[in-house]
Amino acid sequence: MRTPPPPAVPPATATPFPAPPAAPPSAAPPRTAPVPAAGLPRPGASNTPFPTPFLIAGARAPYAPPRTAPPVPAAPPSVPPLPARPPAMPSAPATPTVFPWAAGPAGTPSESTARLRPVPVRRPARAAAAVACVVLGVGLIGGAVTGSWLTGDSAAEPAARDDYTVARGLWHSAPVDTLFPRTLKGDGAGPGGSDRRWTRIGVAPDSTCAATLDPLLERVLRPLGCSRVVRATYADATSSSVITVGLVFTRGDATAMGALRTRFRVDDLTERTDLMPRTFPVEGTVAATFGAAQRASWTVNVLTEVPVVVYAVSGFADGRPVTSPQPADHAMADGATTPAAQAGLGHEAKGVADRIERGLRKAVGAGTAAPR
């Protein structure tokens, strides 16, 4: 801290004294007190400022005691003294450059070196993975939208196509007992809700539609593309009636099968005797004489969930001919008086056909559920 200059003193009016004699050359310079270290008071010193200079009569200039550095007041006990600044490196510049962003708060010295700005860590692998996920997600969404547009967004069509594919191969891949069980139970399938039970007495080899079906029925099914026909013959528990049931496997799709089913209903094709299916007589059984003349009642059902036509035809086991065959629906109607209706042959044909159809649906379901 620099001592303020002494106040001006007006010139003295007294008679000046003669100049003092000059000091001899060998005289030593006036001694001054040592300057105490900063922050440490000199023992026995006081904090009184320098005395005001005074004039000596006859002196050319005011005389003042030798100037010494004033003592620095001691720091408060609660604030420890700052450590000594380490010596500057020899290579450091004399005047360091101060950067604007390095300045601290007001009243604090500025830093002589620039602070390094934080640099984000680059992770190219993570960025590449994120880009790949985005591209893959967009591709999947686009593919799903395109697939829904092309297929008409029908949830039933894939399952239907699987059912059709499995059903077309059942005539040679499914066991015989799966398509034609040895025993069929018909609870409530007889007249008046009576129970029925049928036993298989023979299975025919698979054959073509032309060799098995009536010519007119084969012509009606021809647009579907007939593949194969499998048949079996059953007898009731009393061996008084016999029933031939068949499965016609086609190459038609769901649209073609639906169109044919509609034609059978609209044109009453199920009631035409010239479309009545043929029988399968089994030698050495009660169905040995079961031929075309013994046909009494029949049913034909065109399925739409699988490319198969199910049919059944019934007759008397004793071989008696029937002059007025009747469709199963008519023979099962209340008040029907035909021999086929009174003997329950309409119920026999309908009951056996329904059980074989149920087994076919079950086989198709098992085939679509099994891994391929």
C-alpha positions, 0 to 999 in steps of 0.5 A: 500500500502506498502512503499518501503524499504529505500535505502542502506546508506554507512557506515559512516567514522566519529568517532561514538558517545557513545550509548545514555542512555536507556530510563527509563522503565516508558517512554511511547512509541513513538506516531504515527499518526492515519491511515486515512480511505481508500480513505479519506485524513488526514487534513493538511497532504501532499502526500510527501513520508517518509523522507529518513533515516539518520545516527547519529554519533555513532549510531548502526543502522540508525534511521528512523521516525516511519512508518505510512500508507501512505495516499490513494489518493482520488478517482475521483469525478465521481466514487462513493466509493464502499459500505462496504462489508457486514459481512460474515455469521458465517456459511460461510467457511473461504476460499470460493471455487471459480468455474472456470465458476464463474470467471468474466472478467479480473480485476473483482473479482470472485464469491464465489458461483456457478451460477445455470445452466438453466434447461429446463422446462419439459412439459410431456403433450405437448410431449405426444400430439405431439407424438399422433399427429405424430402417428395419421398422420402416421396412416391416411396417411397409411390408405389412401394409403392402401385404394387407393391401394385396391380400385384401386384409382378410384374416380368414383367407390364410387359414382357409388356404391351409384347410384346403391344402390339407383336405386335398391330401387326406384321401391318401394321407389319412388312415382309413379309420380316421375317414371311416371309423369302424363304429359310428354312434348316432345319439338321437339320430334316429326317428323320434330322437332314437339312438342309432349305431352303425358298423363298418362292413367294407371300404372300397379302394379309392377311384376316379369320379367317372368310374364311381359317380353317376354320369350326370352327377360327375358332369355337375362336379366336373368344373371343380376338378374331381381328384379321387373318391373314397367310399365305405358301407355301414350297416345298422345295429339290427342289420336291417338297413345298409348305407354307403357313404362317400367323400369326393375330393376336388381341386376347386377353391373356396369360390368354386365350392361356394358357387356349386353349393349355391347351384345345388340349393337354387336348382334343387339338385339334391332332389333329382333322382338322376343325381342320386349317388351309387352304392358300394355293395360288399360281398359276403355281407348284408350289403351284398345285394345293395345295388342301384334298385335298392336305393331308397334315400340319399343326401349330397352336401357340398362343403365350402370350408374344404374342397370335399363333397360328402354323400350317402345313400341308404337302402334295405338290407334284404335287397328289396327294390324301391320304386319311389326313392326320396331325398333324406330331407323329405323322408325325415319330414313329419307326416312322410308315409313313403317306405323309406320314411317309415323305415327311417332310411332318411335318418340313416343316410343323414346320420351317417353322412353327418358323422363322416363329415364331422370326422373329416373336419376334425382331421383337417383341423388336426392337420392344420395344427400339426407343424409342417 
